[in-house]
Amino acid sequence: MMIAKDETPSLDAQAKYTCDPEKTSADIEELETVTSKSLSRGSDKHVVFGVDAPAQLSACEEQRLYRKIDMRLLPMLIVMQLVSYLDRGNIGNAKLQGLTTQLHLTGDSYNVALALYFVPYILLECPASLVMKKLRPSRWLPGIVMIWGVAGALMGLVKTYAQLVGLRLTLGGLEAGLFPCVTWYLSMWYPKHKLYYRMAMFWGGATIAGAFSGLLAFGISFMSGTEGMLGWPWIFILEGIFTVLIGFIGLFAIVDCPATAKFLTPTEREYVVWRLKYSDSIVGEDESFQWRHVRAALSDWQVYSNGLLFMSFVGPLYGISFFLPSIINSFGFSPATSQLLTVPPYAFATFIGILFSVWSDRKQIRSPFIFLGQAMSLIGFGIQISNAHFAVKYFGTFFCVAGGYGVFPSLPSWISNNTSGQYKRGMAIAVNVAFGNTAGSIATALFRSQDAPRYIRANAVELGFVSMGMVVLGFQVLMYRWINSKRDKAMPREGIRAVYTDRQLRDMGDKAPGFRYIL
């Protein structure tokens, strides 16, 4: 790719730079040089650490710009997350409507079916992130949603346990491409201090699904007897059809990246691309794929530390997600009432999630909010393992759900904030989610019907997950503080570019002397 040095690159050229993973380092450097010159030609040039920037927006103008992006991206992503959690979690509602009885599931058969969902999910998360970057988000995300919707609907037609397991495996493999890919996708639109709130809004789809699932199951239960089927097949069929519809709409709603976003003006596109590029580094990020980015993610201590944090949240989160209807049912409520009583804890978790995300982005810090989530989970599962009255235990479920669902978005936001380079970040997120879902697969085997109503073994393991997370959190914060302090003392940020070239700093990523970890 050759660009004359006196030529301003078109938006099409900028789009290729931002979205095309196959550009060489020389192409990128050449286009950056010309783009920087074109950005600095007007009288509104702004310089940050020696980098020419587009005309700066006021706080109100920037807020309006990102709100515009929110309104275009988030509604569809939230609904995709909602149907994802409806389709993976509705088996818990179907259980109360006769699934285990009609399929003659005995012993741990039901728990095994839940656990096997995670096998392809864990194995396919990392490759899914790289595939999405190659195939484009606007095709990948809607495509997998439509296909897993078909698999979810077919679960309503199963006649044998083998068919149920086969479709759960298919569902797990397809849904592996959503959460890590959307986390990465959002990091390509929002700078680090604006990401947690958007992750919380996206994750709100999962939290709403917990409440929505109970309401839907309550309504669908009255269809029992229709076409000679019990209520549980209709839960799968109707929710699966809804998922396919959402995926089809997504084909027209998902936008690939800022530089190709037609809903933004050229000036807005230019600003968003620049703002994102320099939010993590004074020289921008390396955006061309090389296998060294994968190796960098797999050899970074914080990827594994944060992965253990994922496990400490996802284990309790899935435990409460799959079994909350059964836990409430064990308090003595009817199946229909149990479905309805799952709604308030999820509503509370949604409120906590929005509150913490706004507060965390405003303070530009993550760890205190992660600790608060751990504390809530500790209280909630501590109540569940006790011999308290059922009313107190129901109150405890609010803390279990809010501690997991309400605070979980801080974790992918944190690892995204603290890794630099699109491909390293994408791999780090996928590895973390794989760690978390390993704990999720363990959680599916914990809550056995014979252990009701206290579920001592299950709640003890969940408390163990939370306690492990508290220890890891303390270690990670201390490490980040030590590294940041070491870099502060070694070299002032203003003098870094006198020692290193821009290419060297980009290659270093989050190991560069000017990079600071968010606590």
DONUTI-145249 format. One record per residue (C-alpha): y, x, z. Coordinates in Angstrom, 1 decimal. Layout:
REM DONUTI-145249
     c2     c1     c3
      Y      X      Z
...
***
This chain:
REM DONUTI-145249
     c2     c1     c3
    0.0    0.0    0.0
    3.3    1.5   -1.1
    6.7    0.3    0.0
    9.9    1.7   -1.2
   11.9    3.2    1.6
   15.0    1.1    0.8
   13.1   -2.1    0.4
   13.0   -4.8    3.1
    9.4   -6.0    3.5
    8.8   -9.7    2.8
    7.4  -12.0    5.4
    4.2  -12.0    3.3
    4.0   -8.2    3.9
    4.7   -8.6    7.6
    2.0  -11.3    7.7
   -0.6   -8.9    6.2
    0.4   -6.3    8.8
    0.0   -8.6   11.7
   -3.1  -10.6   10.6
   -5.1   -8.3    8.4
   -7.5   -6.2   10.5
   -8.3   -3.9    7.5
   -4.9   -2.2    7.2
   -5.1    1.6    7.6
   -3.1    3.5   10.1
   -0.9    5.0    7.3
   -0.2    1.5    5.9
    0.8    0.3    9.3
    3.1    3.2   10.1
    4.7    2.9    6.7
    5.4   -0.8    7.1
    6.6   -0.3   10.7
    9.2    2.2    9.4
   10.6   -0.1    6.8
   10.5   -3.1    9.0
   12.3   -1.2   11.7
   15.0   -0.3    9.2
   15.3   -3.9    8.0
   15.6   -5.2   11.5
   18.4   -2.9   12.3
   20.6   -3.6    9.3
   22.7   -6.3   10.9
   25.4   -6.0   13.5
   23.1   -7.7   16.1
   20.8   -4.8   16.4
   19.3   -4.3   19.9
   17.6   -1.1   21.0
   14.9   -1.0   23.7
   13.5    2.5   24.6
   14.8    3.7   21.2
   13.1    0.9   19.3
   15.2   -1.2   16.9
   14.7   -4.8   17.7
   15.7   -8.1   16.0
   18.8   -9.9   17.3
   18.0  -10.9   20.8
   17.7  -14.5   22.0
   19.3  -15.8   25.1
   17.0  -17.0   27.9
   17.5  -20.6   26.8
   16.9  -19.8   23.2
   13.7  -17.9   24.0
   12.5  -20.7   26.2
   13.0  -23.2   23.4
   11.2  -20.9   20.9
    8.1  -20.6   23.1
    8.1  -24.2   24.0
    8.0  -24.9   20.2
    5.0  -22.6   20.0
    3.4  -24.4   23.0
    3.8  -27.8   21.4
    2.1  -26.6   18.2
   -0.8  -24.5   19.7
   -1.7  -25.8   23.1
   -2.6  -29.5   22.6
   -5.4  -28.8   20.1
   -6.7  -25.8   22.2
   -6.7  -27.9   25.4
   -8.6  -30.7   23.7
  -11.1  -28.1   22.3
  -11.6  -26.7   25.8
  -12.0  -30.3   27.1
  -14.8  -31.2   24.6
  -16.4  -27.8   25.3
  -16.8  -28.6   29.0
  -17.7  -32.2   28.3
  -20.6  -31.2   26.1
  -21.9  -28.4   28.4
  -21.4  -30.4   31.6
  -22.3  -33.9   30.7
  -25.9  -33.2   31.3
  -25.1  -33.5   35.0
  -23.8  -37.0   34.4
  -26.9  -37.8   32.2
  -29.1  -36.8   35.1
  -27.8  -39.6   37.2
  -28.4  -42.0   34.3
  -32.1  -41.4   33.9
  -32.4  -38.2   31.9
  -34.9  -36.5   34.3
  -37.0  -39.6   34.7
  -37.3  -40.5   31.0
  -38.1  -36.9   29.9
  -40.4  -36.5   32.9
  -38.6  -33.4   34.2
  -40.3  -32.2   37.4
  -39.8  -29.2   39.7
  -37.2  -26.8   38.4
  -37.4  -28.0   34.7
  -33.8  -29.4   34.8
  -32.4  -26.2   36.3
  -34.2  -24.1   33.7
  -32.7  -26.2   30.9
  -29.2  -25.5   32.5
  -29.8  -21.8   32.8
  -31.1  -21.2   29.3
  -27.8  -22.4   27.9
  -26.3  -19.1   29.1
  -28.7  -16.8   27.4
  -27.2  -17.1   23.9
  -23.7  -17.6   25.4
  -23.8  -14.2   27.1
  -25.3  -12.4   24.1
  -22.9  -13.8   21.5
  -19.6  -13.6   23.3
  -18.7  -10.1   22.3
  -19.6  -10.4   18.6
  -17.9  -13.8   18.4
  -14.6  -12.2   19.3
  -14.8   -9.7   16.4
  -16.1  -12.3   14.0
  -13.1  -14.6   14.7
  -10.6  -11.8   13.9
  -12.4  -11.3   10.6
  -12.8  -15.0    9.6
   -9.4  -16.3   10.9
   -8.9  -18.5   13.9
   -8.0  -21.5   11.8
  -11.5  -21.6   10.3
  -13.6  -20.1   13.1
  -12.5  -22.3   16.0
  -12.7  -25.7   14.3
  -15.9  -24.7   12.6
  -17.9  -24.0   15.7
  -16.5  -27.1   17.5
  -17.8  -29.4   14.7
  -21.2  -27.7   14.7
  -21.7  -27.8   18.4
  -20.5  -31.5   18.4
  -23.4  -32.3   16.2
  -25.8  -30.4   18.5
  -24.4  -32.3   21.5
  -24.8  -35.7   19.8
  -28.4  -34.8   18.9
  -29.2  -34.3   22.6
  -29.0  -38.1   22.9
  -32.0  -38.4   20.6
  -34.4  -35.9   22.2
  -37.8  -37.2   23.2
  -39.3  -34.0   24.8
  -38.3  -31.2   27.1
  -38.7  -28.6   24.3
  -36.2  -30.5   22.2
  -33.7  -30.6   25.0
  -34.0  -26.9   25.7
  -33.7  -26.0   22.0
  -30.4  -28.0   21.7
  -29.1  -26.5   25.0
  -29.7  -23.0   23.5
  -27.9  -24.0   20.3
  -25.0  -25.4   22.2
  -24.7  -22.2   24.3
  -24.7  -20.0   21.2
  -21.9  -22.0   19.5
  -19.7  -22.5   22.6
  -19.8  -18.7   23.1
  -17.2  -18.4   20.4
  -14.5  -20.5   22.1
  -13.3  -19.3   25.4
  -13.1  -15.5   24.8
  -11.8  -16.1   21.3
   -9.0  -18.4   22.5
   -8.1  -16.1   25.3
   -7.7  -13.3   22.7
   -5.9  -15.7   20.3
   -3.3  -16.6   22.9
   -2.7  -12.9   23.7
   -1.7  -12.6   20.0
    1.1  -15.1   20.5
    2.5  -14.6   24.0
    3.8  -11.5   25.8
    2.1  -10.6   29.0
    4.4  -12.4   31.5
    4.1  -15.6   29.6
    0.4  -15.7   29.2
   -1.0  -17.0   32.5
    0.8  -20.3   32.2
   -0.6  -20.8   28.7
   -4.1  -19.8   29.9
   -3.8  -22.3   32.7
   -2.8  -25.0   30.3
   -5.7  -24.2   28.0
   -8.1  -24.0   31.0
   -6.7  -27.3   32.1
   -8.9  -28.8   29.4
  -11.9  -27.7   31.4
  -10.5  -29.1   34.6
   -9.6  -32.4   33.0
  -13.1  -32.5   31.5
  -14.5  -32.5   35.0
  -12.5  -35.6   35.8
  -12.8  -37.2   32.4
  -16.5  -36.7   32.3
  -17.0  -38.8   35.5
  -14.8  -41.6   34.1
  -16.6  -41.6   30.7
  -20.0  -41.5   32.3
  -19.0  -44.5   34.5
  -17.9  -46.5   31.5
  -20.8  -45.5   29.3
  -23.3  -46.3   32.0
  -22.7  -50.0   31.2
  -24.1  -49.4   27.7
  -27.6  -48.9   29.2
  -30.0  -51.2   27.3
  -27.9  -51.0   24.0
  -30.2  -50.4   21.1
  -33.1  -50.1   23.6
  -31.7  -46.9   25.1
  -30.7  -46.0   28.7
  -27.2  -44.9   29.5
  -27.8  -41.1   29.3
  -28.4  -40.9   25.5
  -25.1  -42.7   24.9
  -23.3  -40.1   27.0
  -24.4  -37.3   24.6
  -24.1  -39.3   21.4
  -20.6  -40.7   21.9
  -19.1  -37.5   23.4
  -20.7  -35.4   20.6
  -19.2  -37.6   17.9
  -15.8  -37.2   19.6
  -16.2  -33.4   19.5
  -16.9  -33.4   15.8
  -13.7  -35.4   15.2
  -11.7  -33.0   17.3
  -13.1  -30.0   15.3
  -12.2  -31.7   12.0
   -8.6  -32.3   13.1
   -8.5  -28.7   14.2
   -8.9  -27.5   10.6
   -5.4  -28.7   10.0
   -3.8  -27.9   13.4
   -4.8  -24.3   14.2
   -2.4  -21.6   13.0
   -3.7  -18.0   12.4
   -0.9  -15.8   13.8
    2.9  -15.7   14.3
    3.6  -13.9   11.1
    2.0  -16.7    9.0
    3.3  -19.6   11.1
    5.1  -21.9    8.7
    6.4  -24.1   11.6
    8.6  -21.1   12.7
   11.7  -20.0   10.9
   11.7  -16.4    9.4
   14.0  -15.3   12.3
   11.7  -16.8   14.9
    8.6  -15.2   13.3
   10.3  -11.9   13.3
   11.3  -12.2   16.9
    7.8  -13.3   18.1
    6.1  -10.5   16.3
    8.5   -7.9   17.7
    8.4   -9.4   21.3
    4.6   -9.4   21.3
    4.3   -6.0   19.8
    6.5   -4.3   22.4
    5.5   -6.4   25.5
    2.8   -3.9   26.5
    4.2   -0.6   25.2
    7.4    1.1   24.1
    5.8    1.9   20.8
    3.7   -1.2   20.2
    0.0   -1.7   19.9
   -2.7   -0.4   17.6
   -3.8   -3.3   15.6
   -6.3   -1.8   13.1
  -10.0   -2.0   13.9
  -11.9    1.2   14.8
  -15.1    1.5   16.8
  -13.2    3.7   19.3
  -11.5    0.5   20.6
  -14.9   -1.0   21.4
  -16.0    2.3   23.1
  -12.7    2.4   25.0
  -13.3   -1.1   26.4
  -16.9   -0.4   27.3
  -16.0    2.8   29.1
  -13.0    1.4   31.1
  -13.6    1.0   34.8
  -11.3   -2.0   35.1
  -13.4   -4.0   32.6
  -16.3   -3.8   34.9
  -14.3   -4.3   38.1
  -12.7   -7.4   36.6
  -16.1   -8.5   35.3
  -17.3   -8.6   38.9
  -14.3  -10.7   39.7
  -15.3  -13.1   36.9
  -18.7  -13.3   38.5
  -17.3  -14.1   41.9
  -15.4  -17.1   40.4
  -17.7  -18.4   37.7
  -20.8  -18.6   39.9
  -19.1  -21.0   42.4
  -17.3  -22.7   39.5
  -20.5  -23.6   37.5
  -22.3  -24.4   40.7
  -19.8  -27.1   41.6
  -19.4  -28.2   37.9
  -23.0  -29.0   37.1
  -23.9  -30.4   40.5
  -20.8  -32.1   41.9
  -22.1  -35.6   40.9
  -25.5  -34.9   42.6
  -23.8  -33.4   45.7
  -21.6  -36.5   46.1
  -24.6  -38.7   45.4
  -26.4  -36.9   48.3
  -23.7  -38.2   50.6
  -25.2  -41.7   50.1
  -23.0  -43.1   47.3
  -24.4  -44.9   44.3
  -24.6  -43.1   40.9
  -21.7  -45.1   39.5
  -19.5  -44.4   42.6
  -20.5  -40.8   42.6
  -19.3  -40.4   39.0
  -15.9  -41.9   40.0
  -15.6  -39.7   43.1
  -15.8  -36.5   41.0
  -12.3  -37.3   39.6
   -9.9  -36.6   42.5
  -11.1  -33.0   43.2
  -10.5  -32.1   39.5
   -7.1  -33.8   39.5
   -6.2  -31.6   42.6
   -7.5  -28.5   40.8
   -5.3  -29.3   37.8
   -2.2  -29.5   40.0
   -3.1  -26.2   41.7
   -3.7  -24.5   38.3
   -0.3  -25.5   36.9
    1.5  -24.6   40.2
   -0.1  -21.1   40.5
    0.4  -20.3   36.8
    4.1  -21.0   36.8
    4.6  -19.2   40.1
    2.6  -16.2   39.0
    4.4  -15.8   35.6
    7.7  -16.1   37.4
    6.8  -13.4   39.9
    4.9  -11.3   37.3
    2.0  -10.7   39.6
   -1.6  -11.9   39.6
   -3.6  -10.7   42.6
   -2.1  -12.8   45.4
   -3.0  -16.0   43.5
   -6.5  -14.7   42.8
   -6.9  -14.1   46.6
   -5.6  -17.7   47.4
   -8.3  -19.1   45.1
  -10.9  -17.0   46.8
   -9.7  -18.3   50.2
   -9.9  -21.9   49.0
  -13.5  -21.4   47.8
  -14.5  -19.7   51.0
  -13.2  -22.7   53.0
  -14.8  -25.2   50.6
  -18.3  -23.8   50.5
  -18.0  -23.0   54.2
  -17.6  -26.7   54.8
  -20.5  -27.6   52.4
  -23.0  -25.3   54.3
  -22.1  -26.8   57.6
  -23.5  -30.0   59.2
  -20.2  -31.8   59.0
  -19.7  -35.5   58.4
  -20.0  -36.5   54.7
  -16.3  -37.4   54.6
  -15.4  -33.9   55.7
  -17.8  -32.5   53.1
  -16.2  -34.6   50.4
  -12.8  -33.2   51.5
  -14.4  -29.7   51.1
  -15.2  -30.3   47.5
  -11.5  -30.3   46.7
  -11.3  -26.7   47.9
  -14.5  -25.8   46.0
  -13.2  -27.2   42.7
   -9.5  -26.0   43.1
  -10.6  -22.5   44.2
  -12.6  -22.1   41.0
  -11.1  -24.2   38.3
   -7.5  -24.0   39.6
   -7.3  -20.2   39.8
   -9.8  -19.0   37.2
   -7.2  -18.6   34.4
   -5.6  -15.8   36.3
   -8.6  -13.6   35.6
   -8.6  -13.5   31.7
   -4.8  -13.3   31.9
   -5.0  -10.3   34.2
   -7.4   -8.3   32.1
   -5.5   -9.2   29.0
   -2.2   -8.0   30.6
   -3.8   -4.7   31.6
   -5.5   -3.7   28.4
   -3.5   -2.5   25.3
   -4.6   -2.8   21.7
   -5.8   -6.1   20.2
   -9.4   -5.0   19.6
   -9.8   -3.3   23.0
   -8.4   -6.4   24.6
  -10.7   -8.7   22.7
  -13.7   -6.7   23.6
  -12.7   -6.5   27.3
  -12.2  -10.2   27.5
  -15.6  -10.9   25.9
  -17.4   -8.5   28.3
  -15.7  -10.1   31.3
  -16.7  -13.6   30.2
  -20.2  -12.3   29.7
  -20.3  -11.0   33.2
  -19.0  -14.3   34.5
  -21.5  -16.4   32.7
  -24.3  -14.2   34.1
  -23.3  -15.6   37.5
  -23.1  -19.1   35.9
  -26.7  -18.8   34.8
  -27.6  -17.9   38.4
  -25.7  -20.9   39.8
  -27.7  -23.3   37.7
  -30.8  -22.5   39.6
  -29.3  -22.8   43.1
  -28.8  -26.5   43.8
  -32.3  -27.9   44.1
  -32.8  -31.6   44.8
  -35.1  -30.7   47.8
  -32.3  -28.9   49.5
  -29.9  -31.9   49.6
  -27.6  -32.7   51.3
  -26.6  -29.3   52.8
  -27.9  -27.1   50.0
  -28.0  -24.2   52.4
  -29.4  -21.6   50.0
  -27.0  -22.5   47.2
  -23.9  -22.6   49.4
  -24.9  -19.3   51.0
  -25.1  -17.6   47.6
  -21.8  -19.1   46.5
  -20.2  -17.7   49.7
  -21.7  -14.3   48.8
  -20.1  -14.4   45.4
  -16.7  -15.2   46.9
  -17.0  -12.4   49.5
  -18.0   -9.9   46.8
  -14.9  -10.9   44.9
  -12.6  -10.3   47.8
  -13.9   -6.8   48.2
  -13.5   -6.1   44.5
  -10.0   -7.6   44.4
   -8.9   -5.2   47.1
  -10.4   -2.2   45.3
   -8.8   -3.2   42.0
   -5.3   -3.6   43.4
   -5.5   -0.3   45.2
   -6.6    1.4   42.0
   -3.8   -0.1   40.0
   -1.2    0.8   42.6
   -2.5    4.4   42.7
   -2.4    4.8   38.9
    1.0    3.2   38.5
    2.4    5.5   41.2
    0.8    8.6   39.6
    2.4    7.7   36.3
    5.8    7.1   37.9
    5.8   10.5   39.4
    4.4   12.3   36.3
    7.0   11.3   33.8
   10.0    8.9   33.5
    9.5    6.3   30.8
   12.7    7.3   29.0
   11.3   10.8   28.4
    7.9    9.9   27.1
    8.8    9.8   23.4
   10.2   13.3   23.6
    6.7   14.6   24.5
    4.4   12.3   22.5
    4.6   10.8   19.0
    4.4    7.0   18.5
    1.0    7.3   17.0
   -0.3    9.3   20.0
    1.1    6.7   22.4
   -0.4    3.8   20.4
   -3.8    5.6   20.4
   -3.7    6.0   24.2
   -3.1    2.2   24.7
   -3.1    1.3   28.4
   -3.9    5.0   29.2
   -0.4    6.0   27.9
    2.0    7.4   30.5
    4.5    4.6   29.9
    2.0    1.8   30.5
    2.1    0.1   33.9
   -0.7   -2.2   35.3
    0.3   -5.6   36.5
   -0.7   -6.2   40.1
***
